[in-house]
Amino acid sequence: MATLSFPGSSASSNYELDSSISKASGIKASSLLPPNIAEIQLESKEAVPLPPPAAAAGPPTFPEGGREAWTVAFGAWLAVLVSFGFLNAFGVFQHYYSVHQLAHVSSSAISWIGAFQTFCIYFLGTLFGALFDRWGAKPLLILGGLSFFLSCFLLSLSTAYWHFLLSQGLLGGLALSALFTPAYTAAQHYFLRRRGFALGVVTSGSSVGGVIWPIMANELIAKVGFKTAIRIMGGVALALCVVSAVLVKGRLPARKGKKFFAFELFKKSGYTMFCIGMFFMVWGLFFLVFFLPSYGALHGFNASMTFYSVSVLNAASLFGRIVPGFYADRWGRFNMMLGTSLASATLTFACIAARSEASVLVIAVLYGFTSGNVFSLQGACVPPFIDDPTKIGVAVGQLLSVSAFAGLTGPPIAGALIAHYGFWAAQVFAGVMILVGSLLIFGARQTLVGEGKKWIV
């Protein structure tokens, strides 16, 4: 006699199939059951073994190259060309406004426009870094492109000082941050060992933008006027942002439901020291980027060379971002950043003695090379402090937010020093701040050495 037990029934209530039925009818007992049950071996009481549990997921891997990785890097390069490229060209606007629309406004006050733009692109990095971790890059790049086009359109209509401050400083800064942070962070999802070189390539977009935008502004303003020129530049930027949004995408798991901030990261002394070091670094590094055209005009540069001096500086920074970035992956990212930051401080001091057009251009070339490397490696130096790779976006964002206050106050301080004491005082201030930042970053480096991470410093 065979017994079929149904789940949830007791032994006394089990259905019993008398083997005599099958003898009398000539029908097998198993054939009375549905086909799927008839196939069960009724005599067997052995449990069906469960599949083994899935293995725990390991740490994320990185492609370190390939078509998809470099496609994303190119899309990020376009976003950086628009964002930091436009910011790096502000020296042209600083000088143009002081001669035309805002000739009645002090140099320090005009610098607040670029300072607010710098503040926004840095400070909002935490917000857009966290949003990138949740939503990915595409919606943020689309938002940034549309916002930047609107910023350019409103800028073309500006006549009063506060118009420029709101349209270019605040709205423009918001747009540029929405472009830069997700693009810069997405590229890091594809590289680890070669991250220094990859980010050098990505951030070289700011150098190319710093060359293109001043030349475009100079030529277009001369031919079609300021209003039309700015609108054309906004349209070109929007087209580049659309292409970037198509190409850029992240690949690490989203951090849905996570906090926008990761303040626990500041418990790591190395990360905190690095953030403070970059604060002082940004306080000094933007001086020549903003005031080089004005310094050149003071020493007799013609109008065209005043515009092109910024392009010369940014053209040199193109090589400064890529070449040292390649060797940084071999010799250490912190080692390379410290070397180029000390060189930047030295060149800032040396600019005090530069009086001729040739000497100023030499300073611009060398400074562009060294400072470009510092900016390109700041993000690549963050991951060694972070245990969870999915927090890279918010970690980089917090770094940028700390640096934002330096970007906000540095240019106006320099402008005030120029107005009261002359350019030499601003140059000394900038050089000393870069040295202080270098010292703090060296301290952050030593914390990694103490943790045994000597291969990445």
C-alpha positions, 0 to 999 in steps of 0.5 A, a space after each residue: 500500500 502506498 501513501 500520498 501525504 499532502 502538505 498540511 495534513 496529519 498522518 491519520 488523514 492521509 489518503 490511502 490507496 489500496 493496491 487491491 484497487 489496481 488489481 481489480 481494475 487493472 489500473 495503476 494507482 499512479 495513473 489516477 493522479 494528475 500527470 505532474 503528481 504521477 511522476 513523483 516516486 510515492 515510496 520516496 520520502 527524501 527531501 529535494 535538496 535546495 540549491 546552494 546559496 548564491 555567493 556574496 558579491 565581491 568588490 566592483 571591478 573596473 574595465 580599465 579601458 575598452 570601447 565603452 569606457 573611453 566612450 564614456 570618458 569622451 562624453 565626460 570630456 565634452 561636459 568638462 569642456 563646457 563646465 570648467 572650460 567656461 569657468 577657466 575663460 572667466 578672465 576674459 569676461 573679467 577684463 571685458 566687463 571692466 572696460 565695457 558694461 561694468 566699467 563703473 564697477 571695481 575689479 574686486 566687485 566684478 570678480 564676485 561674478 566669477 567667484 559665485 560661478 566657482 562657488 556654485 560649481 564646487 559647492 553644489 558638487 555634494 548635491 549633484 554627486 549624491 543625485 548621480 549616485 541615485 539617478 545616474 548621469 543623463 538627467 543631470 547632464 540634460 538639466 545642466 545643458 538646458 540651464 546653461 543655455 538659459 544662463 547665456 540667454 539671460 546674460 545676453 540681456 544683462 545691463 546692471 551688475 546684479 543681472 550679471 551676478 545672477 545670470 552668469 554667477 548663480 544660474 551659470 554656476 548651478 548649470 556648470 556643476 550639474 554638468 561637471 560632477 556627474 560626468 567627472 564621477 561617471 568616468 571613475 566608474 570605469 578606471 581604477 589602476 589607470 584612473 589618474 591618466 583617465 581623469 587627466 584626459 577627461 579634465 583636459 576638456 577644461 583646457 580645450 574649453 579654456 582655449 576655445 571659449 575666449 577665442 570664440 568670444 573675441 571673434 564673435 563679439 567683434 563681428 556680431 556684438 556681445 548679445 548675439 555672441 553669448 547666445 551663439 556660445 550658449 547654443 554650441 554648449 547645449 549641443 555639446 551637452 546633448 552629445 555628452 548626455 547620450 554617451 555618459 553613463 555610470 556602471 556601479 550600483 545605485 545608492 537608492 535611499 542613501 543620504 545625500 551626505 556622508 559626514 562619516 567620511 570626515 572621521 578619516 583624518 586623511 580625507 579631512 586633511 585632503 579636503 582642507 588642503 584643496 581649500 587652500 589650494 583653490 584659494 590660490 590657484 584661481 588667481 592667475 586664471 582670473 586676473 592674468 588678462 588684467 595683469 597683461 593689460 597693466 603691462 601693455 598687452 594689446 587687446 587681442 593678446 589680453 584675450 589670448 593670454 587665457 587661451 595660452 594658459 589653458 592650452 598649456 594646461 591641456 598637456 599638464 592634465 594628460 602627461 603628468 596624469 599618465 605618470 601619476 599612475 606609475 609614480 603616485 598621484 599624491 607625489 605628482 600633485 605635490 610636485 606640480 603644486 609646489 611648482 605652481 606656487 613658485 611660478 606665482 611668486 615669479 610672476 611678480 618679476 614678470 613685466 614684459 609680454 614675453 615673460 608673462 606668456 612664459 609664466 602662463 605656459 608653465 603655470 597652465 601646465 602645473 596647475 592643470 595637473 593639480 585640478 585633474 588629480 584632485 578627484 583621483 586622490 579621493 578614492 584611496 580614502 573611501 572603503 565603499 566605491 559606491 560613495 565616490 560620487 558623494 565623497 568627491 562632491 563633499 571635497 568640491 563643496 569644501 573647496 567652494 568657499 575658497 573659490 567664492 572668496 579667493 578672487 574677491 580677496 585678490 581683487 581687494 589686495 590689487 586695489 589697495 596694494 597692487 598686484 604683488 600683494 595678491 600674488 604673494 597671497 596666492 602663492 602662500 595659500 598654494 604652499 599651505 595647501 601643499 603641506 596639508 595634502 602631504 599630511 593626507 598622503 602620509 596617513 595613507 602611507 601609515 595604512 600601508 597604501 604606499 602603491 597609490 601615493 
